Amino acid sequence: MLNWLKSLNKKKSPEKRVPTATKAAKNEAVILSRAEHGISRKNIDAHALKVLYRLQKAGFHACLVGGAVRDLLLGITPKDFDVATDATPEEVSKLFRNCRLIGRRFRLAHVHFGRQIIEVATYRADHDLTKSGMQDESGRIVRDNVFGELADDVWRRDFTANALYYDVSDFSVIDFVGGYEDIKRRRLHLIGDVETRYREDPVRMLRAIRFSAKLGFEIDEESRTPIYSLGFLLADIPPARLYEEVLKLFHSGHAVRSFELLLEFGLLKYLFPEADKSIEQDASIKNMLIIAMQNTDDRIIQDLRVTPAFLLAALLWHPVNSRVEKYIDKGMPYSVAIQKVATKVLSQQAASVSIPKRFTTTMRDIWGLQARFHYRSGKRALSVLEHPKFRAAYDFLCIRVQAGEKPANENIKHDCEWWTELQKQTGELQRNTLLHKSKKPAKKRRSKSAQEKNTTSPDS
């Protein structure tokens, strides 16, 4: 392994690579043997091993890197397996017919095995201020395609816990930055100058929160302090990218803790500004959101289906509902008011975190059904029960009750209880219950003698 590290520069052509980073050269890597780190290949995905071995056989160096190595050391089964190599994306593509090259800001090779993707990244180096590596005036990286060596690449990683490399050639773990010790201490530490690294990519602040929530790691003081003052940098991140980060925060089984940390660091206002304002105005709203987050965490733990629309609907419910009430007070029907307000709130939200239409449609359904749960009989009630989003809307209603939403909590409490009891019946009985209650006396013309005898029609 040490001989390989010394020979890195000899193996690379100058037109494709850059020299080994001076910073990395001053730090000798710690090489942990198989006996020292305990990672077993049997816990590594077979497709990831296939990619590693093919790259190695072709004469390239390749390592498992990042979260997969971290999770294996923690005894957690990784969900994703990423590979880092000295092969360029084009060279990787030539080795795998099932490979697709993606990205412009950060060029990657995706090797497809059915629905599974093994992501392969070329070792990165410091930026050379050419078209391959660019930063804007705020220090944010807008292109990151300067290729280098493993000893360069480690400094392009974000946290020490994510900067370990598992070398399949001798089953060792390469550690330049003390990541192994930080994992043992359950500490999250950003590599390099902290403020500079956050400015390079402000999303690292959200990643710090996500890893802390997911792994139970403590963000060290040096890495946490700048987050309080640099949150505004998230405004420069494309809303579509922030949507992907929000999904990772709230759909990894640790939504409650992620939400609490977003509030602690003052970052929620850059993701969901209207929700943040609502929480400031009414502390009980935070309670509802935590209940909704816990509901999602529980479903994920139980391996039940979840939809982003549910939590997103919860986050924006109070901004929507408070405005709807104002329109209703002016005489506008609820069905019209809810759609009018939803359009405006979702349009404002898209400026920070854009939500795909397939989810905004579900959010509108969840919101719209809230005022229809007071129906107890007839075709209107049946249409509520048979609505495709009934279950999500019903769960949403009961979460509002559980949180003690005001005003009119007693009304929605009765709605929740009534629909809960109805669902204990079988499907056909539910339908009969609703339709039976809807039957009314038929309005038939009666004869004078019938009226005198006070008789009723057969349909009554």
C-alpha positions in Angstrom: 0.0 0.0 0.0 2.7 2.5 0.9 4.6 1.7 -2.3 1.4 2.3 -4.2 1.0 5.8 -2.6 4.6 6.7 -3.5 4.1 5.6 -7.1 0.8 7.5 -7.8 2.4 10.3 -9.9 4.4 7.8 -12.0 1.2 6.1 -13.2 -0.7 9.2 -14.5 -0.3 11.1 -17.7 0.1 14.9 -17.1 -2.6 15.9 -19.6 -5.3 14.1 -17.5 -4.0 14.5 -13.9 -2.7 17.2 -11.6 0.3 16.8 -9.2 -0.4 15.3 -5.7 -1.7 18.1 -3.5 1.0 19.7 -1.3 -1.4 19.7 1.6 -1.9 16.0 1.4 1.7 15.3 0.9 2.5 16.8 4.3 0.1 14.3 5.9 1.0 10.6 5.9 -2.0 8.4 5.5 -2.9 5.9 8.3 -3.4 2.5 6.7 -5.7 0.2 8.7 -5.4 -3.5 8.0 -8.4 -5.9 7.7 -7.8 -7.0 11.3 -7.8 -3.4 12.5 -11.0 -2.1 10.9 -13.1 -5.3 10.7 -14.9 -4.6 7.4 -15.8 -7.8 5.6 -16.4 -8.1 1.8 -19.5 -10.2 2.5 -21.2 -7.0 3.8 -20.4 -5.1 0.6 -22.8 -5.1 -2.3 -21.9 -7.6 -5.0 -22.4 -5.0 -7.8 -20.1 -2.6 -6.0 -17.4 -5.3 -5.8 -17.9 -6.1 -9.5 -17.2 -2.4 -10.3 -14.2 -2.3 -8.0 -12.6 -5.4 -9.4 -13.2 -4.6 -13.0 -11.5 -1.2 -12.6 -8.6 -2.8 -10.7 -8.2 -5.5 -13.5 -8.1 -2.7 -16.1 -5.1 -1.2 -14.3 -6.9 1.6 -12.4 -7.0 2.2 -8.7 -10.5 2.1 -7.1 -11.8 2.3 -3.6 -15.2 2.1 -1.9 -15.6 5.6 -0.3 -17.7 7.8 1.8 -20.9 6.8 3.6 -20.6 3.2 2.7 -17.3 2.8 4.5 -18.5 4.9 7.4 -21.7 2.8 7.8 -19.8 -0.5 7.5 -17.5 0.6 10.4 -20.6 1.5 12.4 -22.1 -1.9 11.8 -24.9 -0.4 9.6 -25.9 -1.9 6.3 -25.2 0.8 3.7 -28.0 1.8 1.3 -25.6 3.2 -1.3 -22.2 2.2 -2.4 -20.0 4.8 -4.0 -16.7 4.2 -5.8 -13.8 6.6 -6.2 -11.1 5.9 -8.8 -8.3 7.4 -10.8 -10.1 6.5 -14.1 -11.8 9.4 -15.8 -15.6 9.2 -16.4 -14.9 8.4 -20.1 -12.5 5.6 -19.1 -15.1 4.2 -16.7 -17.7 4.4 -19.5 -15.6 2.3 -21.8 -15.3 -0.5 -19.2 -19.1 -0.8 -18.6 -21.7 -1.0 -21.3 -24.3 -0.2 -18.6 -22.7 3.1 -17.7 -24.2 6.6 -18.1 -22.2 9.8 -17.6 -24.1 12.5 -15.8 -23.6 16.0 -14.5 -21.8 19.1 -15.6 -21.0 20.8 -12.3 -19.7 17.5 -11.0 -19.2 14.9 -13.7 -19.9 11.3 -12.6 -20.3 7.8 -14.0 -23.4 5.9 -13.1 -23.1 2.1 -13.6 -26.6 0.6 -13.7 -27.5 -2.9 -12.5 -31.3 -3.0 -13.0 -32.7 -0.4 -10.7 -29.5 -0.2 -8.6 -26.9 2.4 -9.5 -23.2 2.3 -8.4 -21.9 5.9 -8.6 -18.3 6.2 -9.7 -16.4 9.5 -9.2 -12.9 10.3 -10.4 -10.5 11.5 -7.7 -10.8 15.3 -7.5 -8.1 17.9 -6.8 -8.0 21.6 -5.8 -9.4 24.0 -8.3 -7.1 25.4 -11.0 -9.4 28.3 -11.9 -9.9 26.9 -15.4 -13.2 25.9 -17.0 -12.8 22.5 -15.2 -13.0 24.1 -11.8 -14.9 27.3 -11.2 -16.2 29.3 -8.2 -18.6 32.3 -8.1 -18.0 35.5 -6.2 -19.4 34.1 -2.9 -16.9 31.2 -3.0 -19.5 28.6 -4.1 -18.2 25.9 -6.4 -20.0 26.0 -9.7 -17.9 23.4 -11.5 -15.7 20.7 -9.9 -14.0 18.6 -12.6 -10.3 19.0 -11.8 -9.0 15.4 -11.6 -6.2 14.4 -9.3 -5.0 11.6 -7.0 -6.5 9.9 -3.9 -4.3 12.1 -1.7 -5.9 15.2 -3.4 -9.4 13.8 -3.4 -9.6 13.4 0.4 -9.5 17.2 0.8 -12.5 17.6 -1.5 -14.6 15.4 0.8 -16.8 17.2 3.3 -16.5 15.5 6.7 -13.8 13.3 8.1 -16.2 10.5 8.8 -17.0 10.4 5.0 -13.3 10.6 3.9 -12.3 7.0 4.4 -11.3 4.7 1.5 -11.7 1.0 1.5 -9.1 -0.5 -0.9 -10.3 -3.8 -2.3 -6.8 -4.7 -3.5 -5.6 -5.5 0.0 -8.8 -4.9 2.1 -7.2 -1.9 3.9 -8.8 1.4 4.9 -6.9 4.5 4.0 -7.4 7.5 6.4 -5.7 10.8 5.8 -7.8 13.0 8.1 -8.5 11.1 11.3 -11.9 9.9 10.2 -11.6 6.5 11.8 -11.1 8.1 15.2 -13.9 10.6 14.7 -16.3 7.7 13.8 -15.3 6.0 17.0 -15.9 9.2 18.9 -19.2 9.8 17.0 -18.0 13.2 16.0 -18.8 15.2 12.9 -15.9 17.4 11.8 -15.7 19.4 8.5 -12.4 19.0 6.6 -10.4 22.2 6.0 -11.3 25.8 6.8 -14.9 25.5 7.9 -16.3 28.8 6.6 -14.5 28.3 3.2 -16.0 24.8 2.8 -19.5 26.0 3.6 -19.2 28.8 1.1 -17.9 26.3 -1.5 -21.2 24.4 -1.1 -23.8 25.7 1.4 -25.6 22.4 1.2 -22.9 21.0 3.5 -24.7 22.8 6.3 -27.8 20.6 5.6 -25.6 17.5 5.3 -24.1 18.3 8.7 -27.6 18.3 10.2 -28.7 15.2 8.3 -25.7 13.1 9.4 -26.0 14.3 13.0 -29.7 13.3 13.0 -29.1 10.0 11.2 -26.0 8.8 13.0 -26.4 10.5 16.4 -23.1 12.2 15.8 -22.3 15.5 17.6 -21.3 18.4 15.3 -18.1 19.7 16.8 -17.9 23.4 17.8 -15.7 24.4 15.0 -18.0 23.0 12.4 -21.3 24.1 14.0 -20.6 27.8 14.9 -20.5 29.2 11.3 -23.9 27.6 10.4 -25.7 30.1 12.5 -24.4 33.0 10.4 -24.1 31.4 6.9 -27.6 30.0 6.4 -28.4 32.9 4.0 -26.1 31.2 1.4 -28.7 28.5 0.9 -30.7 31.2 -1.1 -28.2 30.7 -3.9 -28.8 27.0 -4.2 -31.2 25.9 -7.0 -34.7 25.1 -5.5 -34.7 21.6 -7.2 -31.5 20.7 -5.5 -32.8 21.8 -2.1 -35.9 19.7 -2.7 -33.6 16.6 -2.9 -31.9 17.6 0.3 -35.2 18.1 2.0 -36.3 14.5 1.0 -33.0 13.2 2.5 -33.6 15.1 5.8 -37.2 14.1 6.2 -37.4 10.6 4.6 -34.4 8.9 6.3 -36.3 7.8 9.4 -34.9 10.8 11.4 -37.3 13.6 10.5 -38.0 14.7 14.0 -34.4 15.3 14.9 -33.6 16.8 11.5 -36.5 19.3 12.0 -35.3 20.2 15.5 -31.8 20.9 14.2 -33.1 23.0 11.4 -34.9 25.1 14.0 -31.9 25.2 16.3 -29.5 26.5 13.5 -32.2 28.8 12.0 -32.2 27.1 8.6 -35.8 26.3 8.3 -36.6 29.8 7.2 -34.4 29.4 4.1 -36.2 26.2 3.1 -39.8 26.8 4.2 -40.1 30.5 5.1 -43.9 30.5 5.5 -43.7 27.5 7.9 -41.0 29.3 9.9 -43.1 32.4 10.2 -46.1 30.3 11.4 -44.1 28.7 14.1 -42.9 32.0 15.4 -46.5 33.3 15.6 -47.9 30.1 17.2 -45.8 27.7 19.2 -48.5 25.0 19.0 -47.9 24.7 15.2 -44.4 23.2 16.0 -46.2 20.5 18.0 -48.3 19.5 15.0 -45.2 19.4 12.7 -43.3 17.2 15.2 -46.2 14.8 15.4 -46.4 14.6 11.6 -42.6 14.1 11.5 -42.8 11.3 14.1 -45.7 9.7 12.1 -43.4 9.6 9.0 -40.4 8.2 11.0 -42.6 5.5 12.5 -43.9 4.4 9.0 -40.4 4.3 7.6 -39.2 2.2 10.6 -42.2 -0.2 9.9 -41.3 -0.2 6.2 -44.6 1.3 5.3 -45.2 3.5 2.3 -44.7 7.2 2.7 -45.2 10.2 0.4 -43.3 13.5 0.5 -46.7 15.2 0.0 -47.8 14.4 3.5 -45.0 16.2 5.4 -44.9 19.0 2.8 -48.7 19.5 3.3 -48.1 19.7 7.1 -45.3 22.2 6.7 -47.5 24.5 4.6 -50.9 23.8 6.2 -51.0 26.8 8.6 -49.9 29.4 6.0 -52.7 28.0 3.7 -55.4 27.5 6.3 -55.0 31.0 7.9 -55.4 32.7 4.5 -58.4 30.5 3.5 -60.3 31.6 6.6 -59.9 35.2 5.5 -61.5 34.4 2.1 -64.3 32.4 3.7 -65.1 35.4 6.0 -65.6 37.4 2.8 -68.1 34.9 1.5 -65.9 32.8 -0.8 -66.7 29.0 -0.9 -64.1 26.8 0.8 -63.5 24.8 -2.3 -62.6 27.9 -4.3 -60.7 29.6 -1.5 -58.5 26.5 -0.8 -57.4 26.3 -4.4 -56.8 30.0 -4.7 -54.6 30.1 -1.6 -52.8 26.8 -2.4 -51.7 28.2 -5.8 -50.3 31.3 -4.2 -48.5 29.6 -1.3 -47.0 26.9 -3.5 -45.8 29.5 -6.0 -44.1 31.4 -3.2 -42.6 28.1 -1.9 -41.1 27.3 -5.3 -38.7 30.1 -4.9 -36.8 28.3 -2.1 -37.7 24.6 -2.4 -39.5 23.5 -5.5 -42.0 20.7 -5.1 -42.8 18.4 -8.1 -46.4 18.8 -9.4 -47.2 15.1 -8.7 -46.8 16.0 -5.0 -48.4 19.4 -5.0 -51.5 17.8 -6.5 -51.6 15.4 -3.6 -51.1 18.2 -1.1 -54.0 20.1 -2.6 -56.2 17.0 -2.2 -55.1 16.6 1.5 -55.9 20.2 2.2 -59.2 20.2 0.2 -60.6 17.1 1.9 -60.2 18.6 5.4 -63.4 20.6 5.2 -65.3 17.6 3.7 -64.9 15.3 6.7 -68.0 16.8 8.4 -70.1 14.9 5.9 -71.7 11.9 7.6 -74.0 10.5 4.9 -75.0 10.5 1.3 -73.0 10.6 -1.9 -70.8 13.5 -0.6 -69.6 11.4 2.3 -69.1 8.3 0.0 -67.0 10.4 -2.3 -64.8 11.3 0.6 -64.4 7.7 1.6 -63.6 6.6 -2.0 -61.2 9.5 -2.7 -57.7 8.1 -3.7 -56.1 10.4 -1.1 -58.6 9.6 1.7 -56.2 7.8 4.0 -53.5 10.5 3.8 -56.2 13.2 4.4 -57.7 11.3 7.3 -54.3 10.8 8.9 -53.7 14.5 8.4 -57.0 15.3 10.1 -56.3 13.2 13.1 -52.8 14.7 13.5 -54.4 18.1 13.6 -56.6 16.8 16.5 -53.7 15.2 18.3 -51.8 18.5 18.1 -54.8 20.4 19.6 -55.2 22.7 16.6 -57.3 25.8 17.3 -59.8 27.1 16.6 -62.8 24.7 16.2 -60.8 21.7 17.6 -64.0 20.1 18.9 -65.5 19.9 15.4 -62.4 18.2 13.8 -62.1 16.0 16.9 -65.6 14.6 16.3 -64.8 14.2 12.6 -61.7 12.2 13.4 -63.6 10.0 15.8 -66.5 9.4 13.5 -64.4 8.4 10.5 -62.2 6.3 12.7 -65.2 4.3 13.8 -66.5 4.0 10.2 -63.3 2.4 9.1 -63.7 -0.4 11.6 -66.6 -1.6 9.4 -66.1 -3.8 6.3 -66.0 -2.0 2.9 -69.6 -3.0 1.9 -71.0 -2.1 5.3 -69.3 1.3 5.2 -71.0 2.0 1.9 -74.4 0.9 3.1 -74.0 2.9 6.3 -73.4 6.1 4.4 -76.1 5.5 1.7 -78.7 4.3 4.2 -78.4 7.5 6.1 -78.9 9.5 3.0 -82.3 8.1 2.2 -85.1 10.6 2.6 -88.9 10.3 2.1 -89.8 10.4 -1.5 -91.7 13.5 -2.5 -94.8 12.0 -4.1 -98.1 13.6 -4.7 -100.7 12.1 -2.3 -104.4 12.0 -2.7 -106.7 13.9 -0.4 -107.8 10.8 1.3 -104.3 9.7 2.0 -103.5 13.1 3.5 -106.5 12.8 5.7 -105.5 9.4 6.9 -101.9 10.6 7.4 -100.5 7.7 5.4 -97.0 7.7 4.0 -95.5 6.6 0.7 -93.8 3.2 0.5 -90.4 4.8 0.0 -90.5 6.7 3.3 
